[in-house]
Amino acid sequence: MPGKPGQAPQKNHLYGGDKALRLTSINDITRHYRHIFLAPHLDDIVYSCGGTLGVQVSSGLRPLIITAFAGGPKPDQQLSSLALQVVRDWGASDAQSALRVMEERRKEDSAALDYLQADYLWLDYPEAIYRGKPGYYTSKEQLMGGEVHPDDRALDRELGNMLVELRDRLPDTVWYAPLGVGHHIDHQIVCSAADRLVQRGAKVYFYEDFPYVQRNPGALEKRLQELGGAFEYNLVEISEMMPMKLEAADLYRSQIDSNFGSREAMHRLIDNYAKSIRPVETIRLERYWLTR
């Protein structure tokens, strides 16, 4: 049964103790993992699916989060003007300080997923702002809404091939992937890679990328139309898990100001969006989309 609001899930992991387990390789992923969440960045799953994680763990399941772009720049890398613009919001000014920020973000991710008791694997692909020499993406408009650079197509294929290999090893696993609402380049790439799972007959639930989905009321519908095909949605009630989701989101301290302005604003936006999916005062939901 779910814990009371504000309490951590019951400590019922299949193995590994009460804390989250950090995997170090794709080879560590075993058939124990029946629910795997694909994250572009270190905070995406808690923002978008944190309530679902709580529901699963409290029910005795053991979810795994694979974060694709958990790598930073090379230590001696000359950052592009766009990268400098972005990392300054995180208090960094060059590649060395950006690496320190990435290390801090990994610590935040560890703390949040340990709190939720979800296991995780970090891949070392660098975020979009660090890719290319010169940078593939030169403006925030390209980063958030532009086309994937041709040289990033190889990365898309590499991720897709990795997922197909995992699918062959884990035929009964359910997958969760970003829809790509908001068109962040890294979200587009992970969404495209996950489409290879769909083509292989895997069950893939596409989640609504938060906070991007709430910034433009028409963005969700536009993205579903872009992806084509017929979708149906699945709802997960997270009402009792909402306090835990908010507490986990609080642990990504380095991202709060740049993404939301304040902790209070973040809580309000997360809660309001979960309520807006079905406007009943006492109900909070997360929504997923499946191809028919």
One Martini backbone bead per residue (centre of mass of N, CA, C, O) as a GRO file, in nm:
protein
  292
    1MET     BB    1   0.099   0.033   0.017
    2PRO     BB    2   0.086   0.345   0.038
    3GLY     BB    3   0.203   0.599   0.181
    4LYS     BB    4   0.195   0.864   0.346
    5PRO     BB    5   0.199   1.175   0.318
    6GLY     BB    6   0.554   1.248   0.318
    7GLN     BB    7   0.640   0.961   0.286
    8ALA     BB    8   0.825   0.714   0.231
    9PRO     BB    9   0.853   0.439   0.098
   10GLN     BB   10   0.855   0.133   0.133
   11LYS     BB   11   1.106  -0.114   0.224
   12ASN     BB   12   1.089  -0.328  -0.080
   13HIS     BB   13   1.327  -0.431  -0.207
   14LEU     BB   14   1.463  -0.700  -0.364
   15TYR     BB   15   1.748  -0.551  -0.358
   16GLY     BB   16   2.004  -0.343  -0.190
   17GLY     BB   17   1.816  -0.226   0.005
   18ASP     BB   18   1.702   0.105   0.084
   19LYS     BB   19   1.873   0.209  -0.135
   20ALA     BB   20   1.981   0.321  -0.403
   21LEU     BB   21   2.111   0.193  -0.712
   22ARG     BB   22   2.416   0.224  -0.876
   23LEU     BB   23   2.491   0.189  -1.191
   24THR     BB   24   2.779   0.129  -1.432
   25SER     BB   25   2.618  -0.056  -1.648
   26ILE     BB   26   2.434  -0.212  -1.882
   27ASN     BB   27   2.517  -0.500  -1.767
   28ASP     BB   28   2.351  -0.454  -1.486
   29ILE     BB   29   2.094  -0.517  -1.637
   30THR     BB   30   1.814  -0.689  -1.537
   31ARG     BB   31   1.509  -0.866  -1.506
   32HIS     BB   32   1.417  -0.702  -1.253
   33TYR     BB   33   1.362  -0.478  -1.469
   34ARG     BB   34   1.024  -0.371  -1.555
   35HIS     BB   35   1.098  -0.050  -1.516
   36ILE     BB   36   1.204   0.199  -1.758
   37PHE     BB   37   1.356   0.518  -1.745
   38LEU     BB   38   1.402   0.785  -1.979
   39ALA     BB   39   1.659   1.035  -1.955
   40PRO     BB   40   1.811   1.314  -2.051
   41HIS     BB   41   1.818   1.428  -1.754
   42LEU     BB   42   1.861   1.443  -1.403
   43ASP     BB   43   1.544   1.573  -1.354
   44ASP     BB   44   1.309   1.462  -1.542
   45ILE     BB   45   1.168   1.228  -1.384
   46VAL     BB   46   1.075   1.373  -1.132
   47TYR     BB   47   0.909   1.594  -1.273
   48SER     BB   48   0.730   1.379  -1.456
   49CYS     BB   49   0.748   1.076  -1.260
   50GLY     BB   50   0.761   1.077  -0.940
   51GLY     BB   51   0.485   0.948  -0.863
   52THR     BB   52   0.522   0.678  -1.009
   53LEU     BB   53   0.762   0.582  -0.850
   54GLY     BB   54   0.616   0.573  -0.577
   55VAL     BB   55   0.402   0.367  -0.657
   56GLN     BB   56   0.590   0.137  -0.738
   57VAL     BB   57   0.756   0.103  -0.478
   58SER     BB   58   0.503   0.064  -0.286
   59SER     BB   59   0.436  -0.211  -0.472
   60GLY     BB   60   0.738  -0.362  -0.514
   61LEU     BB   61   0.895  -0.217  -0.717
   62ARG     BB   62   1.194  -0.162  -0.955
   63PRO     BB   63   1.301   0.110  -1.072
   64LEU     BB   64   1.470   0.254  -1.365
   65ILE     BB   65   1.716   0.505  -1.442
   66ILE     BB   66   1.815   0.645  -1.759
   67THR     BB   67   2.076   0.877  -1.823
   68ALA     BB   68   2.212   1.012  -2.101
   69PHE     BB   69   2.298   1.334  -2.015
   70ALA     BB   70   2.557   1.308  -1.767
   71GLY     BB   71   2.760   1.481  -1.916
   72GLY     BB   72   3.031   1.683  -1.974
   73PRO     BB   73   3.284   1.853  -2.040
   74LYS     BB   74   3.585   1.898  -2.119
   75PRO     BB   75   3.829   2.034  -1.929
   76ASP     BB   76   3.957   2.195  -2.210
   77GLN     BB   77   3.706   2.319  -2.311
   78GLN     BB   78   3.563   2.540  -2.538
   79LEU     BB   79   3.309   2.729  -2.484
   80SER     BB   80   3.033   2.831  -2.595
   81SER     BB   81   2.819   3.088  -2.586
   82LEU     BB   82   2.580   2.914  -2.501
   83ALA     BB   83   2.709   2.759  -2.270
   84LEU     BB   84   2.779   3.009  -2.105
   85GLN     BB   85   2.490   3.111  -2.076
   86VAL     BB   86   2.388   2.860  -1.918
   87VAL     BB   87   2.608   2.817  -1.684
   88ARG     BB   88   2.566   3.091  -1.541
   89ASP     BB   89   2.297   2.998  -1.405
   90TRP     BB   90   2.499   2.782  -1.231
   91GLY     BB   91   2.786   2.935  -1.163
   92ALA     BB   92   2.949   2.924  -1.430
   93SER     BB   93   3.258   2.993  -1.668
   94ASP     BB   94   3.369   2.698  -1.739
   95ALA     BB   95   3.458   2.378  -1.775
   96GLN     BB   96   3.544   2.324  -1.485
   97SER     BB   97   3.285   2.444  -1.347
   98ALA     BB   98   3.086   2.267  -1.509
   99LEU     BB   99   3.185   2.000  -1.387
  100ARG     BB  100   3.110   2.070  -1.096
  101VAL     BB  101   2.809   2.097  -1.154
  102MET     BB  102   2.767   1.806  -1.251
  103GLU     BB  103   2.848   1.677  -0.985
  104GLU     BB  104   2.622   1.811  -0.823
  105ARG     BB  105   2.387   1.693  -0.992
  106ARG     BB  106   2.448   1.401  -0.920
  107LYS     BB  107   2.402   1.430  -0.620
  108GLU     BB  108   2.109   1.515  -0.646
  109ASP     BB  109   2.010   1.260  -0.789
  110SER     BB  110   2.088   1.062  -0.571
  111ALA     BB  111   1.911   1.184  -0.348
  112ALA     BB  112   1.634   1.162  -0.492
  113LEU     BB  113   1.647   0.847  -0.558
  114ASP     BB  114   1.694   0.755  -0.273
  115TYR     BB  115   1.431   0.866  -0.159
  116LEU     BB  116   1.256   0.692  -0.381
  117GLN     BB  117   1.395   0.412  -0.448
  118ALA     BB  118   1.562   0.446  -0.727
  119ASP     BB  119   1.732   0.334  -0.977
  120TYR     BB  120   2.057   0.400  -1.157
  121LEU     BB  121   2.192   0.536  -1.477
  122TRP     BB  122   2.482   0.684  -1.614
  123LEU     BB  123   2.553   0.850  -1.892
  124ASP     BB  124   2.831   1.022  -2.083
  125TYR     BB  125   2.677   1.211  -2.241
  126PRO     BB  126   2.669   1.516  -2.356
  127GLU     BB  127   2.527   1.789  -2.367
  128ALA     BB  128   2.433   1.993  -2.620
  129ILE     BB  129   2.617   2.245  -2.533
  130TYR     BB  130   2.892   2.041  -2.566
  131ARG     BB  131   2.848   1.986  -2.867
  132GLY     BB  132   3.091   2.047  -3.065
  133LYS     BB  133   3.342   2.193  -3.312
  134PRO     BB  134   3.167   2.381  -3.298
  135GLY     BB  135   2.878   2.428  -3.186
  136TYR     BB  136   2.573   2.304  -3.288
  137TYR     BB  137   2.448   2.520  -3.083
  138THR     BB  138   2.385   2.893  -3.079
  139SER     BB  139   2.093   2.887  -2.941
  140LYS     BB  140   1.806   2.866  -2.758
  141GLU     BB  141   1.626   2.816  -3.006
  142GLN     BB  142   1.780   2.560  -3.095
  143LEU     BB  143   1.766   2.401  -2.827
  144MET     BB  144   1.446   2.513  -2.814
  145GLY     BB  145   1.319   2.404  -3.135
  146GLY     BB  146   1.514   2.273  -3.308
  147GLU     BB  147   1.720   2.097  -3.500
  148VAL     BB  148   1.887   1.824  -3.538
  149HIS     BB  149   2.195   1.765  -3.581
  150PRO     BB  150   2.349   1.566  -3.804
  151ASP     BB  151   2.577   1.464  -3.594
  152ASP     BB  152   2.344   1.352  -3.389
  153ARG     BB  153   2.241   1.095  -3.537
  154ALA     BB  154   2.447   0.895  -3.425
  155LEU     BB  155   2.346   0.915  -3.135
  156ASP     BB  156   2.065   0.814  -3.188
  157ARG     BB  157   2.152   0.534  -3.293
  158GLU     BB  158   2.311   0.442  -3.045
  159LEU     BB  159   2.077   0.451  -2.847
  160GLY     BB  160   1.885   0.271  -3.005
  161ASN     BB  161   2.066   0.016  -3.006
  162MET     BB  162   2.079  -0.014  -2.701
  163LEU     BB  163   1.771  -0.055  -2.660
  164VAL     BB  164   1.741  -0.305  -2.838
  165GLU     BB  165   1.931  -0.484  -2.674
  166LEU     BB  166   1.764  -0.465  -2.417
  167ARG     BB  167   1.500  -0.575  -2.530
  168ASP     BB  168   1.615  -0.860  -2.590
  169ARG     BB  169   1.676  -0.910  -2.275
  170LEU     BB  170   1.384  -0.739  -2.199
  171PRO     BB  171   1.080  -0.826  -2.311
  172ASP     BB  172   0.891  -0.730  -2.039
  173THR     BB  173   0.953  -0.442  -2.043
  174VAL     BB  174   0.875  -0.121  -1.935
  175TRP     BB  175   0.862   0.198  -2.092
  176TYR     BB  176   0.998   0.542  -2.051
  177ALA     BB  177   0.943   0.845  -2.245
  178PRO     BB  178   0.985   1.124  -2.412
  179LEU     BB  179   0.801   1.331  -2.620
  180GLY     BB  180   0.923   1.637  -2.670
  181VAL     BB  181   0.815   1.866  -2.525
  182GLY     BB  182   0.967   2.171  -2.650
  183HIS     BB  183   1.224   2.064  -2.825
  184HIS     BB  184   1.450   1.954  -2.693
  185ILE     BB  185   1.713   1.806  -2.820
  186ASP     BB  186   1.752   1.572  -2.610
  187HIS     BB  187   1.453   1.484  -2.616
  188GLN     BB  188   1.436   1.414  -2.914
  189ILE     BB  189   1.650   1.188  -2.910
  190VAL     BB  190   1.517   0.998  -2.701
  191CYS     BB  191   1.252   0.966  -2.850
  192SER     BB  192   1.373   0.844  -3.109
  193ALA     BB  193   1.512   0.602  -2.978
  194ALA     BB  194   1.240   0.483  -2.854
  195ASP     BB  195   1.103   0.412  -3.127
  196ARG     BB  196   1.254   0.139  -3.160
  197LEU     BB  197   1.085  -0.003  -2.948
  198VAL     BB  198   0.815   0.020  -3.084
  199GLN     BB  199   0.905  -0.136  -3.346
  200ARG     BB  200   0.957  -0.402  -3.146
  201GLY     BB  201   0.690  -0.407  -2.940
  202ALA     BB  202   0.714  -0.228  -2.714
  203LYS     BB  203   0.624  -0.084  -2.413
  204VAL     BB  204   0.555   0.271  -2.444
  205TYR     BB  205   0.568   0.545  -2.227
  206PHE     BB  206   0.487   0.879  -2.281
  207TYR     BB  207   0.597   1.163  -2.139
  208GLU     BB  208   0.547   1.481  -1.994
  209ASP     BB  209   0.747   1.744  -2.026
  210PHE     BB  210   0.888   1.874  -1.738
  211PRO     BB  211   0.805   2.215  -1.777
  212TYR     BB  212   0.724   2.251  -2.086
  213VAL     BB  213   0.414   2.168  -2.093
  214GLN     BB  214   0.323   2.438  -1.914
  215ARG     BB  215   0.423   2.688  -2.104
  216ASN     BB  216   0.235   2.560  -2.344
  217PRO     BB  217  -0.087   2.475  -2.403
  218GLY     BB  218  -0.020   2.353  -2.718
  219ALA     BB  219   0.231   2.156  -2.711
  220LEU     BB  220   0.115   1.872  -2.684
  221GLU     BB  221  -0.063   1.857  -2.938
  222LYS     BB  222   0.161   1.924  -3.138
  223ARG     BB  223   0.342   1.679  -3.077
  224LEU     BB  224   0.142   1.454  -3.144
  225GLN     BB  225   0.112   1.538  -3.441
  226GLU     BB  226   0.411   1.511  -3.524
  227LEU     BB  227   0.435   1.196  -3.457
  228GLY     BB  228   0.190   1.060  -3.514
  229GLY     BB  229  -0.054   0.874  -3.509
  230ALA     BB  230  -0.205   0.686  -3.249
  231PHE     BB  231  -0.320   0.792  -2.928
  232GLU     BB  232  -0.317   0.692  -2.586
  233TYR     BB  233  -0.407   0.725  -2.249
  234ASN     BB  234  -0.248   0.717  -1.918
  235LEU     BB  235  -0.330   0.706  -1.571
  236VAL     BB  236  -0.169   0.830  -1.266
  237GLU     BB  237  -0.219   0.825  -0.937
  238ILE     BB  238  -0.048   1.080  -0.701
  239SER     BB  239  -0.168   1.210  -0.447
  240GLU     BB  240   0.004   1.067  -0.212
  241MET     BB  241   0.292   1.143  -0.371
  242MET     BB  242   0.332   1.453  -0.392
  243PRO     BB  243   0.515   1.522  -0.149
  244MET     BB  244   0.752   1.349  -0.252
  245LYS     BB  245   0.796   1.483  -0.523
  246LEU     BB  246   0.863   1.763  -0.406
  247GLU     BB  247   1.105   1.675  -0.232
  248ALA     BB  248   1.273   1.568  -0.467
  249ALA     BB  249   1.281   1.834  -0.630
  250ASP     BB  250   1.435   1.999  -0.408
  251LEU     BB  251   1.720   1.842  -0.457
  252TYR     BB  252   1.746   2.032  -0.724
  253ARG     BB  253   1.888   2.314  -0.651
  254SER     BB  254   2.040   2.416  -0.919
  255GLN     BB  255   1.742   2.435  -1.087
  256ILE     BB  256   1.527   2.623  -0.964
  257ASP     BB  257   1.583   2.915  -1.061
  258SER     BB  258   1.610   2.861  -1.376
  259ASN     BB  259   1.318   2.707  -1.400
  260PHE     BB  260   1.124   2.878  -1.156
  261GLY     BB  261   1.269   3.094  -0.927
  262SER     BB  262   1.128   2.897  -0.704
  263ARG     BB  263   1.011   2.673  -0.484
  264GLU     BB  264   0.716   2.769  -0.477
  265ALA     BB  265   0.673   2.775  -0.782
  266MET     BB  266   0.730   2.480  -0.834
  267HIS     BB  267   0.508   2.359  -0.661
  268ARG     BB  268   0.273   2.497  -0.805
  269LEU     BB  269   0.323   2.386  -1.093
  270ILE     BB  270   0.316   2.085  -1.033
  271ASP     BB  271   0.037   2.076  -0.897
  272ASN     BB  272  -0.133   2.215  -1.118
  273TYR     BB  273  -0.078   2.011  -1.342
  274ALA     BB  274  -0.182   1.755  -1.196
  275LYS     BB  275  -0.473   1.882  -1.173
  276SER     BB  276  -0.539   1.959  -1.484
  277ILE     BB  277  -0.589   1.677  -1.609
  278ARG     BB  278  -0.812   1.657  -1.362
  279PRO     BB  279  -1.041   1.886  -1.232
  280VAL     BB  280  -0.981   1.779  -0.913
  281GLU     BB  281  -0.895   1.884  -0.613
  282THR     BB  282  -0.791   1.578  -0.494
  283ILE     BB  283  -0.647   1.527  -0.775
  284ARG     BB  284  -0.345   1.357  -0.893
  285LEU     BB  285  -0.155   1.345  -1.207
  286GLU     BB  286  -0.014   1.123  -1.452
  287ARG     BB  287   0.072   1.122  -1.806
  288TYR     BB  288   0.043   0.880  -2.075
  289TRP     BB  289   0.163   0.769  -2.403
  290LEU     BB  290   0.025   0.551  -2.655
  291THR     BB  291   0.043   0.348  -2.911
  292ARG     BB  292  -0.199   0.165  -3.107
   0.00000   0.00000   0.00000
